[in-house]
Amino acid sequence: MDKKTALVAGATGLVGNELLHILLESQKYEKIYALVRRPLEVNHPILTEVICNFERLEEVETYFEVDDVFCALGTTIKKAKTKENMYRIDVEYPISIAILAHEKGAKQFLIVSSMNANKDSRLWYPKIKGELEKKLKNIPYQSLSIFQPSLLIGDRSEFRLLENIGVRVVRGLGRIFGNQIKSRMGIEAKTVAISMFLTAQMEQKGIHVFSARDMENSRLQYRNENKANKNNNA
């Protein structure tokens, strides 16, 4: 089977960084383009960093001629400063990427959304994620995969006090009740990335939405497959 090409948006973020490394190590892709605003400081023979202004994506449209598009863009109101800026990053940029990539022939679009995404929600974050999902569904991709994680767990570059407390609580509950229960309250960024990678290889047609439990099942599948491969190669 021929190797594919991929575009990754948000590779400097929690999920995006995990995903990028999985893609680079997978041997499923012959070329990966990382759409970033600042250098990644990652060197790999199949990786091309595309440093760009997300307001002017047409300047780098050549790199959108790929098979699979992975989008893990997102921010917080603290970093964005205003709701307008947050909406631009969480909704407008992903939609612009999706439209341009589809025009260039991309077959699959896989994106990180959020648990409880609902365009009719009274809460800001679930509302804009719901709007994002609705807009994406109107773009006729062969395959659209939407991942709705709960609280993302991982090593962030910036300190978030309340989030860190929540992560500790979730990890503690995971040790007591297991990962399936834990995933409803918080999920490891790597688990989300693994699920995105595995889903892309399935190339399912249509629109598919993945819950935290679905992603946790993917992680178990990925772990078991790797363990089986190691045993076969031993």
C-alpha positions as CSV (number, residue, x, y, z in Angstrom):
1,M,0.0,0.0,0.0
2,D,1.3,3.5,-0.9
3,K,2.3,5.7,1.9
4,K,0.1,8.8,2.5
5,T,0.8,12.5,3.1
6,A,-0.5,14.5,6.1
7,L,-1.0,18.0,7.3
8,V,-1.0,18.7,11.1
9,A,-2.3,21.9,12.5
10,G,-1.6,22.6,16.2
11,A,1.5,20.5,16.5
12,T,2.9,22.6,19.3
13,G,-0.1,21.9,21.5
14,L,-0.7,19.1,24.0
15,V,-2.5,16.6,21.6
16,G,-0.9,17.9,18.4
17,N,2.7,17.3,19.7
18,E,1.8,13.7,20.8
19,L,0.1,13.1,17.4
20,L,3.1,14.5,15.4
21,H,5.5,12.0,17.0
22,I,3.2,9.1,16.5
23,L,2.8,10.0,12.8
24,L,6.5,10.4,12.3
25,E,7.2,7.0,13.9
26,S,4.4,5.1,12.2
27,Q,5.9,4.5,8.8
28,K,2.4,5.1,7.3
29,Y,3.3,8.5,5.8
30,E,5.9,9.6,3.3
31,K,5.5,13.3,4.0
32,I,4.1,15.3,6.9
33,Y,3.6,19.0,6.9
34,A,3.3,20.8,10.3
35,L,1.4,24.0,10.1
36,V,2.8,26.2,12.9
37,R,3.3,29.8,14.0
38,R,6.7,29.1,15.6
39,P,9.4,26.5,15.0
40,L,8.9,23.1,16.4
41,E,12.5,22.2,17.0
42,V,11.8,18.7,15.7
43,N,14.0,17.2,13.0
44,H,12.8,14.3,10.9
45,P,13.4,13.4,7.3
46,I,9.7,13.3,6.4
47,L,8.8,16.4,8.3
48,T,8.4,19.9,6.8
49,E,7.7,22.8,9.2
50,V,5.3,25.3,7.5
51,I,5.6,28.5,9.5
52,C,2.7,30.7,8.5
53,N,0.2,33.3,9.4
54,F,-3.2,31.6,9.9
55,E,-4.9,34.7,8.6
56,R,-3.2,34.2,5.2
57,L,-3.2,30.4,4.6
58,E,-3.4,31.0,0.8
59,E,0.4,31.8,1.0
60,V,1.2,28.2,1.9
61,E,-1.7,26.5,0.0
62,T,0.8,24.2,-1.8
63,Y,1.3,22.2,1.5
64,F,-2.4,21.5,1.7
65,E,-2.2,18.9,-1.1
66,V,-2.4,15.9,1.3
67,D,-4.4,12.8,2.0
68,D,-5.1,13.4,5.7
69,V,-5.6,16.5,7.7
70,F,-5.2,16.5,11.5
71,C,-6.3,19.6,13.4
72,A,-5.6,20.0,17.1
73,L,-5.8,23.8,17.2
74,G,-7.3,25.4,20.4
75,T,-6.6,27.9,23.1
76,T,-8.0,29.3,26.3
77,I,-9.6,32.6,27.1
78,K,-6.6,33.4,29.3
79,K,-4.2,33.1,26.4
80,A,-6.5,34.5,23.8
81,K,-7.5,37.5,26.0
82,T,-10.9,38.0,24.3
83,K,-13.7,35.8,23.2
84,E,-13.2,37.1,19.7
85,N,-9.6,35.9,19.5
86,M,-10.6,32.6,21.0
87,Y,-13.3,32.1,18.4
88,R,-10.9,32.9,15.7
89,I,-8.4,30.3,16.8
90,D,-10.9,27.6,17.8
91,V,-13.4,27.9,15.0
92,E,-12.3,30.2,12.1
93,Y,-8.8,28.8,11.7
94,P,-9.9,25.1,11.6
95,I,-12.7,25.9,9.2
96,S,-10.3,27.8,6.9
97,I,-7.9,24.9,7.0
98,A,-10.6,22.4,6.3
99,I,-12.0,24.3,3.3
100,L,-8.6,24.9,1.7
101,A,-7.4,21.3,2.2
102,H,-10.7,19.9,0.8
103,E,-10.2,22.2,-2.3
104,K,-6.7,20.8,-2.7
105,G,-8.0,17.2,-2.6
106,A,-7.7,16.0,1.0
107,K,-9.8,13.0,1.7
108,Q,-9.9,12.9,5.5
109,F,-10.2,15.6,8.2
110,L,-9.7,14.7,11.8
111,I,-10.2,17.2,14.6
112,V,-10.1,17.6,18.4
113,S,-13.3,19.1,19.6
114,S,-14.7,18.8,23.2
115,M,-17.0,16.7,25.3
116,N,-20.4,18.3,25.5
117,A,-19.9,20.4,22.3
118,N,-23.3,21.9,21.5
119,K,-24.0,24.9,19.4
120,D,-27.1,25.7,21.5
121,S,-25.3,25.6,24.8
122,R,-25.4,28.6,27.1
123,L,-21.8,28.0,28.0
124,W,-19.2,29.7,25.7
125,Y,-16.7,26.8,25.2
126,P,-19.2,24.0,24.4
127,K,-21.1,26.5,22.2
128,I,-18.2,27.4,20.0
129,K,-17.1,23.8,19.7
130,G,-20.6,22.9,18.7
131,E,-20.6,25.6,16.0
132,L,-17.2,24.3,14.8
133,E,-18.6,20.8,14.4
134,K,-21.7,22.0,12.5
135,K,-19.6,24.0,10.1
136,L,-17.2,21.1,9.4
137,K,-20.1,18.8,8.7
138,N,-21.1,21.0,5.8
139,I,-17.7,20.5,4.1
140,P,-18.1,17.3,1.9
141,Y,-15.0,15.3,3.0
142,Q,-15.0,11.6,2.3
143,S,-14.3,11.2,6.0
144,L,-14.8,13.6,8.9
145,S,-13.7,12.3,12.4
146,I,-14.5,14.4,15.4
147,F,-12.9,13.6,18.8
148,Q,-14.6,14.9,21.9
149,P,-12.2,14.4,24.8
150,S,-12.9,15.4,28.4
151,L,-10.3,17.3,30.4
152,L,-6.9,16.9,28.6
153,I,-4.1,15.5,30.7
154,G,-0.4,16.0,29.9
155,D,2.7,18.0,30.4
156,R,1.9,21.6,29.4
157,S,4.5,24.3,29.0
158,E,2.4,26.8,31.0
159,F,1.1,26.4,34.6
160,R,-2.6,26.2,35.2
161,L,-3.4,25.8,38.9
162,L,-7.0,24.7,38.7
163,E,-6.4,22.4,35.8
164,N,-3.4,20.8,37.6
165,I,-5.6,20.1,40.6
166,G,-8.2,18.6,38.4
167,V,-5.6,16.4,36.7
168,R,-4.3,15.1,40.0
169,V,-7.9,14.2,41.1
170,V,-8.6,12.5,37.8
171,R,-5.4,10.5,37.8
172,G,-6.1,9.4,41.4
173,L,-9.6,8.2,40.5
174,G,-8.1,6.4,37.5
175,R,-5.9,4.4,39.8
176,I,-8.9,3.4,41.9
177,F,-11.6,2.8,39.3
178,G,-9.6,2.2,36.1
179,N,-9.1,4.2,32.9
180,Q,-12.6,3.7,31.5
181,I,-14.1,5.6,34.4
182,K,-11.2,8.1,34.5
183,S,-11.6,8.9,30.8
184,R,-15.1,10.4,31.4
185,M,-13.5,13.1,33.6
186,G,-10.0,13.4,32.1
187,I,-8.1,11.8,29.3
188,E,-4.4,11.6,28.5
189,A,-3.5,13.7,25.4
190,K,-1.5,10.8,24.0
191,T,-4.7,8.6,24.2
192,V,-6.5,11.2,22.0
193,A,-3.5,11.3,19.6
194,I,-3.4,7.5,19.3
195,S,-7.1,7.4,18.5
196,M,-6.8,10.0,15.8
197,F,-3.9,8.1,14.2
198,L,-5.7,4.7,14.3
199,T,-8.9,6.2,12.9
200,A,-7.0,7.8,10.0
201,Q,-5.7,4.4,9.0
202,M,-9.2,2.9,8.9
203,E,-10.3,5.5,6.3
204,Q,-14.0,5.2,7.2
205,K,-16.3,7.1,5.0
206,G,-18.9,9.5,6.5
207,I,-19.0,11.5,9.7
208,H,-17.8,9.8,12.9
209,V,-17.8,11.2,16.5
210,F,-15.6,9.7,19.1
211,S,-16.2,9.9,22.9
212,A,-13.5,9.7,25.6
213,R,-14.5,6.0,26.1
214,D,-14.0,5.3,22.3
215,M,-10.6,6.9,22.5
216,E,-9.6,4.9,25.6
217,N,-10.6,1.7,23.7
218,S,-8.3,2.8,20.8
219,R,-5.5,3.2,23.2
220,L,-6.0,-0.4,24.5
221,Q,-6.1,-1.7,20.9
222,Y,-2.9,0.2,20.1
223,R,-1.1,-1.1,23.2
224,N,-2.2,-4.7,22.5
225,E,-1.1,-4.5,18.9
226,N,2.3,-3.1,19.8
227,K,2.7,-5.8,22.4
228,A,1.8,-8.5,19.9
229,N,4.3,-7.1,17.3
230,K,7.1,-7.1,19.9
231,N,6.3,-10.7,20.8
232,N,6.4,-11.8,17.1
233,N,9.7,-10.0,16.6
234,A,11.3,-11.5,19.7
